[in-house]
Amino acid sequence: MRIAIVAESFLPLMNGVTHSILRVLEHLQERGDEVMVIAPSTSDTDVSSVEKGAYVHRLPSVPLAGYTNVRVALGGVNRVKRILADFAPDVVHLASPFVLGWRAVQAAHQLGIPTVAIYQTEVPSYAGRYGVPFLENWAWNRVDNIHLLATRTLVPSTFALNQLRGRGILRVDMWRRGVDTARFNPAKRSTAWRSKVAPDGQRIIGYVGRLAVEKQVEDLAVLADVPNTKLVVVGDGPQREALQAALPNAHFAGFLAGEALAEAVAGFDLFVHPGEFETFCQTIQEAMASGVPVVATGRGGPLDLVENSRTGWLYEPGNLTQLRAYVQDLMGDDAKRRAFATAAAASVQGRTWPVLSAELVRHYNEVISGVPSETTGPSELTSSKGPSS
């Protein structure tokens, strides 16, 4: 089939959206599909116009204020409409649509092309974290309009499914994320790497992700004096300098990818993610595949990924005393931590990208054929309780 992927962000910026697109492109290339990616332009002159067999059409863009490596595409609906009309795709894939995706869903609708919108980023909730809470309602209206117009919306978690259906968006189905269990594997654990980042033999508490306001990495300061531990932060972003000041004893490894990232994650004794606005949280899944138990906030995607008292702990959002208690619970009990690690690795087996990408192609075929998505009502979320703090 012919597929147009409209990417709110893309290479050279690496984030959860870009990572997912790249894995999907690999699958579509193997199938022999014709794919075009529409994405914001970049100032990097080394970026190729072809990525994994797909032509990348770059639209003029400007850097986002305060986060200059994120770029916002310029131009109106008609420009996107002309690009889509020339390519004549069978389906348009909207990757985490918000600005460019809003234009694309309107253009595709006007051309009568079915759309699959991937709800991947809880953009409206970022408003308060960035000091502009008055924009939250406007941003939710934008999200609603995009997904009400899309032929089908795919969400990565039960929380996101309930969230959108609760807002009256009913053409919603679940599409989780794959994980490379060959790359992220307990066998990648390296004594040499551990000795480099924790030379005194401490147990390692790790975080992987963007160093941005919405990730709430500063909350990890509550773990600074947990006995015999070393905090390791993997990632980069606009908050790095501020976080280095707030976490002076942590090891900042910078941005890692490929085997270097796999080695780092497998080298953790515990993975902690404090962000409250994760629709899925791929780094949690990668940590679990690496045989690392997880402590994360009990909101959003982690609710589906972490099973309390088996693969990790979920703490109440904002309850940093509970976060610290859960970390101490696992860091102070080697046998429990190893049992959680084994269960974590087992829980993600079978969630490979080829399996998940084939499922995505099924959704493409269904919207092309006019098969309706499920419209059952929201289900109630339940979570088990962890140890008292």
N, C-alpha and C positions, 0 to 999 in steps of 0.2 A: 504494500500500500504506500501511499504518499502521505507523509506526516510533517506538519509544521510545528516545531516546538518553540513557543514564545517564552523566553527566559528573562525574568525580572533581573537576574544577575547571572553572570557566566564567567568563564576564564578571561583573564588570569586570576580573578577573585575565586578563592576556594572556600566554600561553605557547604552547608547541608544541601542547599538547592543545587549548586553546581555538581556536587558529588553524585546526587541522584540522577541528574541529567546525563552525566558521563556513563554511568552504569547502564542506563536505558539505551543510550546511543550504541554501546557495545553490542547489546542484544539485537537492536534493529539492524546494525551493520551485518551481523551474522545471518539474519533472516533475508538480507538483500533488499530491504525497504529503501525507498528514496526519502531522504530526510533533509529538511532545512531548519536551522536554528536562527531565530530572530532575537538579537540581544543588543544591549547598549554598547556603544563604541568604547575603546580603551586607549589609553595613552601609550600602552606597551606596543612597540613596533614589531616585537618578535612573535606576536600571537598569530597563529595560522588562520587562514580563511576556511580551512577544512579541518574538522575534528571528528575522528572516528567515522569517516565516510560521509559526514554531513557537512553541507555548505553552511557557513556561518555568515548571515547577513547582519552587518553592524549598523545600527541607527545612531545618528549624532546624539551625544549625551553630555551631561555636566556632572561634576562630582557632587556628592551629597554633603551639605554643610556639616562639619564636625566629624565626617567619616569619609575622607577623601578617596579611599580606594573603592567605595561603593558609588556607582554612577547611575544616574537617572536618565532614561531615554527621552529625547525631545520629539516633537512632531505630533500630529493629530491622528484621528481615526482614519482619515482618507489615505494617509501615507501607508499605514499598515494594511489597509484594504487593497491598495494597489499591489503590494508585495504578495499578499495572499492570492489575489486574483491571478497574478502571473504564474505563481507556483502551482495553483489549483490542487491543494491537498485534499485527501479524503477526510482528514480529521485534523483539528488543531489542538495541541497539547499546551495548556497554560500552566507554566511552572511557577507556583507561588505568586499568582497574579495580584497586582495592586495598581501600579501606574501604567506601565506598558501593557500589562495584562488586561486592564480595563479597556484600553483602546482596541486591543486584539479581540476581546470577546464581542465587542460591538461590531467590529469589522466582519468577523466570521458570521455573526448572526445576520447581518445585512446581506452577506453572500450566500447564506443558506448552508454553511459548512458546520457540521457538528463539532462540539468542543468538549474536551475533558479537562476540567480545572483541578489542579492539585493544591489543596489547602495545606500549606506546609509551615507558614509563619504567622503567628498571632500578632500581626503588626499593630492593631489598635491598642493592645495592652502595653505596647512600648511607650505610648504617649506620656503616661505618668512618670515612667522611669527617666524620660528625657526632658522632664520639666515642662511639658505642654499638655497637661491633662484635658484642657478644653478642646483638643483635637480628637479625643478618643471617640466621641459620638460620630463625628464626621467620618473618621476612618472606618468605623463599623458599618456606616451607611454604604461606604464604597465597597467593603467586603460583601455585604448583603447583595448589592446590585450586581456585582460580578457573578456570584454563585447562583443567584436567581435566574440570570440570563444564560449561564452555561448549560449545556445539554446534560452533563453529569459532573458532579464534584466527587473527588476521591480524598478521603482523610486517612491519616496514619494511626489514629488511636480512638478508643471508645470515648475519651473525654472530648476530642474534637468532633466526633460524630454527634454526640449529645449537644455540644455547644452550637453547632450550625442548625441542627434540627430544631433546637429550642428557639432559634431565631426565624423559623419558618422556612428554612431551606430544606426541601424534602428530597430532591434528586441527589441523594448522597449515598455513597457506598464506601466500604473500608478497603484501603490499599496500604498495607504496611511497607516497611523498608527491608531490603535484603542486607545481609552481612557476609563478608568474605571470611569464612571460617578457616580457610587455608592460610590467609595472611594473618588474621587475628586469632591467635592460637596459643595455648599455654606453653607450647614448645619454644616459643620465641623469647621466653624469659632469659635474661642475660645477667650473669653474675658481674661481668665487667661493667655493664651499664649501671647496674645498681651501686656498685662501688664508686663509680664516678660521681653520681648525684647524691649519694648518701654515704660518704667515706667513713663515717663512724658506725656503720652497720645498722642504722635506724630502719624501722619499718617505714615503707613509703606510702603516703597518702597522695593520690594523683588526681589532677583535673585536666581535661582536654576540651578545648573549645575556644571560640573567639573571646578576646579580652575586651568586651563591650559592656556597656551599662546594663543591658537587659539580662546578662548572664549572672549578675550578682556575685561575682567572684570574690568581692570584698568580704562577703559573709564568711569566707574560709579563715578569716582572722581569728575566729573563735576557736580554731584548732591549733593555733600557733604554739601553745605550750602543752599539748598532749604528750605525755612522757614517751621517750624513745621513738619519736616519729620525725619524718622529714616530709614537708609539703613540696610537691613538684607540680609546677604549672606548665602545661604544654599548650602553646597557641600564641597568637599575636593579635593586636588590635589597638584601637585608640586609647584604651584604658591601661595599657601596659605600664607606662611610667608611673601613673598613680597607684597601681596595684603593687609595683615593686616597692614603693614607699610604704604602703599599708601592710605589706607582707615581707619585711626585710630579711627574714630568715628562710624564706622559700627559695627553691631553685627554679628559675625561669628558663625553660629549655627552648623557647621560641617556637616558631611554626615548624612542625615536622610532618612528613608525608611518607607514604610507601613503607618500606621495611624499617626505616628509622622510627616511624610512628608505632608500628606493630611491636617493635622491641621495647619501646618506652611503656606502652600500655601493659604488655605482659609483665613488665618489671614492677608494676605497682602491687602493693599488698591490698590496697583498698582504693576504689574509685569513688569520688564525691562530686555530685553535681548540684549546685545550689539554685540554679535558675528556675523560676516559677512559670515561665511562658514557653515551655517546650511542647510543641504539638506531638513530637515523637521522642527525639533525643537519640540520634544515631550513635553518639559516643558512648552512651550507656550500653547499647547493644554490642559495640565493639569491645568494651571492657569485659562484658560477660563472656563473649566468645573467647577472650584471652584468659579465662579462668580467674577473673577478678570480681569479688563481690562489690555491691554498690550501696551507697547511701545517697538518697536523692529526695527532693521535695515531693510531697504527696499531692501533686497537681499536674494535669496534662498528661503527656505521653508516658512518663515514668510509672503511672498507675497501672499500665498494661505490661510494662517491662519487668518491674521489680516485684517479686513476691515476698512479702514480709515474713521474716523468720525462716526463709529458705534460701533466697538468692541475695538478700540484702535487707535494708530497712528504708521505709518512707517516713519522713518527718513532716510535721505540720508546717505549711508555708509560714515563714517568719519566725518559727520557734527555734532559735539558734541554740538554746539550752538543750533541746531535744536532739538537734543535729550533733552536738558534741557528745551527748550521752550515747548515741548510736555508734559513733566512731569509736569511742572508748570501749564499748561493748565488744566490737569486733577486733580492735587492735590489741585488746588485753586477753584474748582467748584464741590461741593459735588453732586449736582443734575445731572450734566453731567456725573460724574464718576459712579454714581449709574445706570444711563441709559445705559452707555457703559457696565457695569458689567452684567446687565440683558441680553443684546444682546449677550455678549460673551458666557454666559452659554447656551443660546438657540442655538447658532451657532454650537455647537459640539454634540448636542444630536443625537443619532443614530449611532455614530461612535464607536461602542463597539468592543472589541477585538474578540468576537465570530463572528461578522459579517465580520470583516476584515480577520480573519483567514480562514473562509469559502471561501472567495474570493481567498486567497492564494492557497487553495486546488484546486480550479478551474483552476488556472494557472498550478499547478502540473499536473492535468489530461490532460490539453491541450498539454503540451510539451510531455507527455508520448504518447499521441494519434497523435502527429504530426500536431496539429492545429497551423497555423502560428500566430504570434503576429501582431498587427496593425503596418503599416509602413507609416502612414501619416506624412507629413512634419511638421517642427516646427511651433508652433503658436506664435504670438507676445504677449509679456507680456504688460499689461497696469496696471497702478496704479493711484488711485485718489490722489489729493493733499490735504495736511493737512493745518492747520493754519500757517500763515507766522511766521517766527522766527525773 
